[in-house]
Amino acid sequence: MGAARGTIVVDMGLDIPDAGLRRRAQLNAPRVRDALRTAIAAYAITYYRDRTAPNAETLTRLLQQATDRVLGAEGARVLLVNIIYQRQS
């Protein structure tokens, strides 16, 4: 198995206008965070290619799918703020 070649840092938030869905997200915050971390790991392992810029569209799609799955409904929108890839020396 290969060793990690770098770190991907993703700054993001969720826009959840519906109060009921927002409450569900707050109550399930640990599950939401876990699903988002898992989606980022899946992106890094499956989609990311070394020495390229991260693909914001693919990453957003995976994060959105994870969010919808955990909350059991659509209505929470993933908002990417920043994606940083730092290659290890």
JOCORQUI-V862962 format. One record per pair of residues at least 6 apart in sequence whose ideal C-beta (glycine too) atoms are under 6 Angstrom apart, sorted by sequence separation. I is the first residue (numbers start at 1). GAP is how many residues later the second one is. If there is no record, write none. Layout:
{{I	GAP} {I	GAP}}
This chain:
{{16	6} {68	6} {25	7} {16	9} {67	9} {47	11} {67	11} {64	14} {63	15} {43	16} {60	18} {43	19} {60	20} {39	23} {39	24} {56	24} {36	27} {39	27} {54	29} {10	30} {36	30} {35	31} {54	31} {35	35} {8	36} {32	38} {31	39} {5	45} {25	46} {24	47} {21	54} {18	57} {16	60} {14	62} {15	62} {15	64} {13	66} {12	68} {12	69} {11	70} {11	71} {10	73} {9	75} {8	77} {6	79} {7	79} {6	80} {6	81} {6	82}}
